[in-house]
Amino acid sequence: MSRIYLSPPHMSGTEVELVRDAFESGWIAPLGPHVDAFEREFAACVGVPHALALSSGTAALHLAMRLLGVESGDEVICPTLTFIASAGPIVYQGASPVFVDCDAETWTIDPNLLAEELADCAKRGRLPKAVVVVDLYGQSADHDAIQKLCSHFGVPIVEDAAEALGATYRDRPLGRFGRLGVFSFNGNKIITTSGGGMLVSEDGELIRQARFLATQARDPAPHYQHSIIGYNYRLSNVLAAIGRGQLRVLAERVEARRRNFDFYRSRLGDLPGLAFTPEAPYGRCTRWLTCITIEPELFGATRDDVRLALETEDIEARPLWKPLHLQPVFSGCGVRGGAVAERLFKVGLCLPSGSNLTDSDLSRICNIIRESRSTTGVPSQQQ
Ligand SMILES: Cc1ncc(COP(=O)(O)O)c(C=O)c1O
């Protein structure tokens, strides 16, 4: 039996034709008609006027930081429960992240703690240059509350929707609740270009500047002329062709991931001490990853017992993101709260969530989880 991965790529079949077209038309070199079409189609899908296809979501976040003028000595607020790429680009710009805990119900940034942090910053006369808001594991953050706060303090938002393409907030697609929105097409995402990202905005001038910076900041001249330093961050025409094929099946991929979640819940929802990520009442989650929490005293096994039982059967499951304020590289950075994210990290597990999982894969995974419970009810030591 082959290994079951956490979230593997799932091609639709049309990508090969589109890639063949890129080859046959001679557009192998960077950029080309598939890039333009991918940007247009993606913008229409998210409901934004401007989109820029890039080599990764991290590149999109980096450009967002640079466009908002984040520089050495600045602070940028970021949730602590997220992947490092939400915060890394803050440091690329020489600034420091300040971490804020998540809400226990939605696992996304806690608006009350954000309000406290912004009020304290204002009192000190040192507002952050931006707030990064992350739509975690396909779940929308509480955007109305966050937007209200940030506009009160005049701080721009960057929405990191890397994990949440296809999700909505009050029926509106995610990615458009900040001055800039970021997506990833990394191999583990709901759709993939093998690697890639997208930066979106209502503001055409910002996207124009991002396009310039992402193409080595080349001045308009017949020769190579540069007045500022840019980056090589554009997506290639070949990868954009893959993205176009993937975008066509996005709705199906969302349904498949939500179906995985429903399957897990129907088979495991009765177990004491096992809970699923709640779905925030204001949004529709994609369930990019199905995540559970395990209270060992009630469940009869620890999170790691379950993870290792699955690993023994060649099934990949992973702990939730380790909170960024606990990462050695961010020791010394500010944090507001943190206990909720720490607790989730201790007891949380991401289950295999690929849109190509079969019922028999899902049944197998559920059986292993059920059987991992100690029959005596005494859990082994939590690691
Ligand atoms: C929340 C979040 N932000 C940013 C990224 C970065 O995207 P990429 O891997 O395309 O650079 C990822 C995923 O990888 C992510 O999960």
The ligand as an SDF file (V2000), in Angstrom:
LIG
                    3D

 16 16  0  0  0  0  0  0  0  0999 V2000
   -0.1110   30.6870    6.1490 C   0  0  0  0  0  0  0  0  0  0  0  0
    0.9230   30.6000    5.0640 C   0  0  0  0  0  0  0  0  0  0  0  0
    1.5000   31.7210    4.6310 N   0  0  0  0  0  0  0  0  0  0  0  0
    2.4070   31.7120    3.6470 C   0  0  0  0  0  0  0  0  0  0  0  0
    2.7980   30.5440    3.0390 C   0  0  0  0  0  0  0  0  0  0  0  0
    3.8840   30.6160    2.0240 C   0  0  0  0  0  0  0  0  0  0  0  0
    3.5670   30.1580    0.7730 O   0  0  0  0  0  0  0  0  0  0  0  0
    4.7030   29.5360   -0.1760 P   0  0  0  0  0  0  0  0  0  0  0  0
    5.0510   28.1920    0.3380 O   0  0  0  0  0  0  0  0  0  0  0  0
    4.0360   29.5130   -1.5120 O   0  0  0  0  0  0  0  0  0  0  0  0
    5.8610   30.4790   -0.1660 O   0  0  0  0  0  0  0  0  0  0  0  0
    2.2130   29.3310    3.4600 C   0  0  0  0  0  0  0  0  0  0  0  0
    2.5010   28.0190    2.8590 C   0  0  0  0  0  0  0  0  0  0  0  0
    3.4350   27.5340    2.4570 O   0  0  0  0  0  0  0  0  0  0  0  0
    1.2670   29.3580    4.5100 C   0  0  0  0  0  0  0  0  0  0  0  0
    0.7200   28.2170    4.9660 O   0  0  0  0  0  0  0  0  0  0  0  0
  1  2  1  0
  2  3  1  0
  2 15  2  0
  3  4  2  0
  4  5  1  0
  5  6  1  0
  5 12  2  0
  6  7  1  0
  7  8  1  0
  8  9  2  0
  8 10  1  0
  8 11  1  0
 12 13  1  0
 12 15  1  0
 13 14  2  0
 15 16  1  0
M  END
$$$$
